[in-house]
Amino acid sequence: MYENRVAKEENIEGLKRISESDRERLRRLSERQRRKRLSTAIGRQRLVAQAEIDRLSSLLSIPEKTRESSLEIYRNAWENDLIHGRSIEKILAASMYMACRRHNVPRTLDEIEKVTRVGRKDIIKACKLLANRLGMKLAPISPLEYVSRFCAKLNLNKRVDEQAREIVEKALEKDITSGRGPTGIAASAIYIAAILCENRKTQKEVAEATGVTEVTLRVRYKEIVNKLGIKVE
């Protein structure tokens, strides 16, 4: 009986020694496993993000350089811990919109909203976050950037396109565009140009093609024709 007790005590001491000697090794092993799981999760997350950006780029007909830029913005957001606790979809939508702005690719918030299902307000909020935290400065978009694209959507010819550009340029010179959204100015210029070129489109048609409201279209239309002295019938 004494021998059994001694044997048990020796086994306990042996286990203690094993536990103490292997504790650091087990801790390191656990840390490696944790890092591996984290690395796998990050890799999976990035693959999902890249696939989504590829999808958006395809739907929006985004050039390769702009696609790469949107992915770069998203990665910077990830590395600066701006994704944690926030919607990945919102950050991706903002990354795409900001990349378009950076490379002068005219895509409206409405177009981004349509393909991402992220609301305009959420996209704008996410853009402000990225701009502030990543130190990004985006130049304002000129209404001229949208004219040709909107004309194409409305099946308007080159003559209307050129007339609309002329109207926008005059509006810029007269500072009529200050504080106004570029899409509203472009849409109104196209609406006026179509009338002048006898290729009329209804306000509803122009509003639907450009993503501006009919109210905005009417307001900008009146401002432009009055301040530029354009006579329309």
N, C-alpha and C positions, 0 to 999 in steps of 0.2 A: 504493500500500500504506500509506503514511504517512497519507494522507487517510482511508482506511478505519479505521485505528486511532484517529485523532482523532474520527471520527464515533461509533465505539463508545464511546469514553470520554465523549463528550458525552451519549450516550444513557443511560449508567450514571449520570452525575451528575444527569441529568434525573429518572431513576427515583428516585434517592435523595431529591431535593428533593420529588418528589410524595409519596413515602412519609412523609417527615417532616412535610410540611404537612397531609397527610390523616390522619395517625395519630390525632389527637385526635377527628376527625370519625368515623372508623371505630370508635373505642372507644366513643363515645357511641351510635352506631348499634347496636353489639353489646349495650350495656347496655339500650337501649330494647327490643331484641328479647327479651333475657333476661327483662325485667320483663313484657313482653307474654305470653310463654309461661307465666310464673309466675302472672300474673293470670288467664289462661285456665284453668290447672290448678286454681287456688283456686275460680274460679267454677264449674267443673265439679264439684269436690268438694262445694261448698255445695249445688248442685242435687241431687246424689245424696243428701246428708244430709237435705235438705228432703223429698225424695220418700220416703225411708225413714221419717221422722217422720210424714208424712201416712199412710203405710201402717199404722204402729203405732197411730196415733190412731184410724184406722178400725176396726182389729181389736179395740181395747180400748174402743171407744166413749168416747173422750176428748173433753171439751168443748173448744171453740175456744180459750178463754183458756189452758187447760192445754197445748194443742198449741203455741201461740205461746211459752209459757214454756219448754217443752222445747227449742224451736229457739233461743231466746235463751241458754239455758244452754250448748248445744252451740257457739254462735258465740263465747261468752265463753271457752270451753275452747280453741277454735281461735285466737283472738286472743292468748291467754296461752300459746300454744305447748304445749298439753297433749295435742295429737293426735299430734304427731310421734313416731314410734317406738312408737306404741300402736295397738291395734285400734280402728278407727272404730266398729265394731259395738258394742264394749263401752262406749265413751263415749256413743254414742247411746242404748243401753239404760239407762245410768245417768242420762242427761239426762231421759229419759222418766219414770223412777221418781222422781227428785228433783222434777220438776215436779208429779207427782201428789201427792207429800208436801206440797209447798208450798201447793197449792190444796185440800188435804183431799179428794182424789179417791181413794177406797179401791181401790187395785190392788195385788195381792200380788206378791212377788218371783217366785213360781211363774208367775203370769200373764205377767209381763214376760219371764221365761225362755222360756215356751212360744212367744211370737210373735217373739222375737229370736234364739232358739237360743244365747243367751249364758248360761252357768251362773250360778247364784245367787252363788257365791263371787266370780266375776269381776265381777258387777254390784255387789256390796257393796264390793269393792276399788276399783272405778272411782268409786263414790259417795264413798268416803272421800277419794280423790284430789281430786275436784272440790270437795268441801266444804272441804278444807284449803287448796287453792291458790286457790280463788275466794272464800274467806271466807264460805261459805254455812252458815247454821245452820237445821237442820230440827227442828221440834217433834215430839215422839213422837206416834205415831198412837194414838188411842183405839180400843179394841175396838168401841165403839159405832158407829164409822164403817163397820164391816163387816157388822153384824147384818142390816140390811134386804137388802143385796145377797146375802148368803149364803142368807137365807131364800127369796129369789126363786129362786135356783138350785135349791133343794130343793123348790120348789113348796109352801112352808109359808104358812099364812094369817096375817092380821094379828094374830090372838090370840097365836100363837106368837112373832111378831116382838116384840110388846109385852112378853110374858113374859120373853123372852131379854134384852131391854133392861133390864128390872127387875133381873134376875140380875146383869148386867154392872155396873149402877150400884151395887148392894150390894157386889159384889166390889171395885169401885174404892174405895168408902168404907172397906172393911176392909183395904185395901192388899194384897189377894190378887194383884193384877195386877203388882205391882212386880217387875221383872226378867223378866217373862214376855212372850212375843210376843203382840201384839194379836189375831192371827188364831186362835191356839190358845185364847185366852180366849173370843173370840166364838163359835168353833165349839163349844166345850164348853157354853157358855150356851144355844146353840140346841139342842144335843142334849138337855140337861136340860129345856128349855122344851117341846120336842116330846113328851117323855115325860109331863110334867105336864099338857099339853093333850090327851093321848090321840091324838097324831098322830105316832106313833113313826117314827123313821128309824134305820137301822142305823148302827153306828160307821163301817162302810166307806162308806156313802152320804155321811155327813157329811164324812168325811175327803177323799173324792174331790171333793166340791163346794167345799170350803174350801181345799184344798191343804195341809192339815196331815196329819201321819202319825197312824195309829191309836194308836200308842204315846203321842204327845203328847196326843191327845184323851182317852185314858183317864186319864193322869196329871192333867191339868187338871180333868177331870170329878170325880175323887176329891177333889182339893183344894177345889174349889168346894162340893160337897155337904157335905163334912165341916166346913169352916170357916163355912159359912153355915147349917148345920143343916137342909139341905133333905132331905126324905124322898122318895125315889123308889122305885118298885117295878119 
